[in-house]
Amino acid sequence: MNAALWYLGRGTGVVSLLLLTIVVALGIATRSGRRLPGLPRFAVATVHRTASLTAVAFVALHVTTLVLDPIAQLRLVDLVLPFQGAYRPLWLGLGTVAADLIAALVATSLLRQRLGARVWRAVHWLAYAAWPVALLHGLGTGTDAGTPWLRGVTAGCVLAVLAAVAWRLSPGFAARPGHRPAVRPAVPTPGVPRDLQLELAHRDGPR
């Protein structure tokens, strides 16, 4: 039983990191308004939302497994207060910080209508902060931290996020295909109503 919990804890931790990486990368793609190859824009948002919910489920399963695993020595208080654990308190505490950030994101999403879009959007940025913290947590704890395969997975996650950030900062990012370009105000024409002039200007596009 302990061996099963140990393997499950390791597996869910790695899958959680992969899903969080997808969430961060797709979050950038969603903000850009661009479509991914083979996917329309609405599908990008759908995949991003689905990956986010799946990541939360795997993080919850990861935490539950560690609580049940006697080898991990994880107490319930360690799920809320970081850096208090008996086993590798620093690296375990980073996992607690990441889990707390994700919990805050879930809570504010459920209360989005009450909190308003501005507050929800500010807390939503915590998802980006949770990713590097979770990455460091995975590197510093667990028996697989020094194995080549886990280092390869970690390197792939870092490269994926760095590529997304580089794209976000690139000069061409601001050009959003599919968005209508800004229309220059129409030159007033004597005898033509202004509403009709504006409609014709939008229909013809920039001059």
C-alpha positions in Angstrom: 0.0 0.0 0.0 2.8 2.4 0.9 4.6 1.6 -2.4 1.4 2.4 -4.3 0.9 5.7 -2.6 4.6 6.5 -3.2 4.3 5.9 -7.0 1.0 7.7 -7.1 2.4 10.7 -5.4 5.4 10.8 -7.8 3.2 10.4 -10.9 0.6 13.0 -9.9 3.3 15.5 -9.1 4.9 15.2 -12.5 1.6 15.3 -14.3 0.6 18.4 -12.3 3.8 20.1 -13.4 3.1 19.3 -17.1 -0.5 20.5 -16.8 0.6 23.7 -15.1 3.1 24.3 -17.9 0.3 23.9 -20.5 -1.9 26.3 -18.6 0.8 29.0 -18.5 1.7 28.6 -22.2 -2.0 28.5 -23.3 -2.7 31.4 -21.1 -0.3 33.5 -23.2 -1.9 32.2 -26.4 -5.4 33.0 -25.1 -4.4 36.6 -24.2 -2.9 37.1 -27.7 -6.2 36.3 -29.4 -4.4 34.1 -31.9 -5.3 30.6 -32.9 -3.0 27.6 -32.6 -2.3 25.4 -35.7 -5.4 23.3 -36.2 -7.4 25.0 -33.5 -9.8 28.0 -33.8 -9.6 30.7 -31.2 -12.5 29.5 -29.1 -10.8 26.0 -28.9 -7.7 27.5 -27.5 -9.7 29.0 -24.6 -11.5 25.7 -24.1 -8.3 23.7 -24.0 -6.8 26.3 -21.6 -9.8 26.0 -19.3 -9.9 22.2 -19.4 -6.1 22.0 -18.7 -6.6 24.3 -15.7 -9.4 22.2 -14.2 -7.4 19.0 -14.8 -4.3 20.5 -13.2 -6.3 21.4 -10.1 -7.6 17.9 -9.9 -4.2 16.4 -10.2 -2.7 18.8 -7.6 -5.5 17.8 -5.2 -4.8 14.1 -5.8 -1.1 14.7 -5.4 -1.6 16.4 -2.0 -4.1 13.8 -0.8 -1.7 11.0 -1.7 1.1 12.7 0.3 -1.1 13.1 3.3 -2.0 9.4 3.2 1.6 8.3 2.6 3.4 7.8 5.9 6.8 8.1 4.3 6.0 11.7 3.2 5.3 12.7 6.9 2.9 15.4 5.7 0.5 16.9 8.2 -2.7 18.7 7.5 -1.2 22.0 8.8 1.6 21.6 6.2 -1.0 22.0 3.5 -1.6 25.6 4.6 1.5 26.8 6.4 4.7 26.4 4.3 8.2 25.5 5.5 6.9 23.6 8.6 7.3 20.1 7.4 9.5 17.4 8.9 10.8 16.2 5.5 12.8 18.7 3.4 10.9 21.7 4.8 12.2 24.2 2.3 11.3 22.3 -0.8 8.1 20.9 0.7 7.2 24.4 1.7 7.5 25.6 -1.9 4.9 23.0 -2.8 2.6 24.3 -0.2 3.0 27.8 -1.5 2.1 26.6 -5.0 -0.9 24.7 -3.7 -2.1 27.8 -1.8 -1.8 30.0 -4.9 -3.8 27.5 -6.9 -6.4 27.3 -4.1 -6.7 31.1 -4.1 -7.2 31.0 -7.9 -9.9 28.4 -7.6 -11.7 30.2 -4.8 -11.7 33.6 -6.6 -12.9 31.9 -9.8 -15.9 30.4 -7.9 -16.7 33.9 -6.5 -15.9 35.8 -9.7 -19.4 37.3 -10.0 -19.2 38.7 -6.5 -15.6 39.9 -6.7 -15.7 41.5 -10.1 -13.5 41.0 -13.2 -10.7 43.3 -12.0 -10.1 41.5 -8.7 -10.4 38.1 -10.4 -7.9 39.1 -13.1 -5.4 40.2 -10.5 -5.6 37.0 -8.6 -5.6 35.0 -11.9 -2.0 36.1 -12.4 -1.2 33.9 -9.4 -1.3 31.0 -11.8 1.9 32.3 -13.4 3.6 32.6 -10.0 2.5 29.1 -9.0 4.3 27.5 -12.0 8.0 28.4 -11.1 7.3 27.7 -7.4 5.9 24.2 -8.3 8.9 23.7 -10.6 11.4 24.4 -7.8 9.4 22.1 -5.5 9.7 19.3 -7.9 13.4 19.8 -8.3 14.1 19.9 -4.6 12.0 17.1 -3.2 11.2 13.5 -4.1 13.5 10.6 -4.9 13.4 11.3 -8.7 14.7 14.8 -8.4 18.1 13.9 -9.7 17.1 11.4 -12.4 17.8 12.2 -16.1 14.2 11.6 -17.1 12.8 14.1 -14.6 15.4 16.6 -15.4 14.5 16.2 -19.1 10.8 16.8 -18.3 11.7 19.8 -16.2 13.9 21.2 -19.0 11.1 20.7 -21.5 8.7 22.6 -19.3 11.1 25.5 -18.9 11.8 25.6 -22.6 8.0 25.6 -23.4 7.4 28.6 -21.0 10.4 30.5 -22.2 9.3 30.1 -25.8 5.8 31.4 -24.9 7.3 34.4 -23.0 9.7 35.1 -26.0 6.7 35.1 -28.3 4.7 37.3 -25.9 7.6 39.8 -26.0 8.2 39.6 -29.7 7.4 42.7 -31.9 4.9 40.8 -34.0 2.8 39.7 -31.0 0.8 42.9 -31.0 -0.5 42.2 -34.5 -3.6 40.1 -33.8 -4.8 38.4 -36.9 -8.6 38.3 -37.1 -9.1 41.6 -35.4 -10.4 44.4 -37.4 -7.9 47.2 -37.8 -8.5 50.6 -36.3 -10.6 52.8 -38.6 -9.5 56.3 -39.3 -12.4 58.8 -38.8 -14.1 59.6 -42.0 -13.6 62.9 -43.6 -16.8 64.9 -43.2 -18.8 65.0 -46.4 -21.3 67.9 -46.8 -24.9 66.7 -47.1 -24.2 63.1 -45.8 -25.4 62.3 -42.3 -22.5 61.6 -39.9 -23.9 58.1 -38.9 -23.9 57.1 -42.5 -20.3 58.3 -43.0 -19.1 56.3 -40.0 -20.9 53.2 -41.2 -19.3 53.5 -44.7 -15.9 54.1 -43.1 -16.2 50.9 -41.1 -17.3 49.0 -44.1 -14.5 50.2 -46.4 -11.7 49.8 -43.8 -8.8 52.2 -43.3 -8.1 54.5 -46.2 
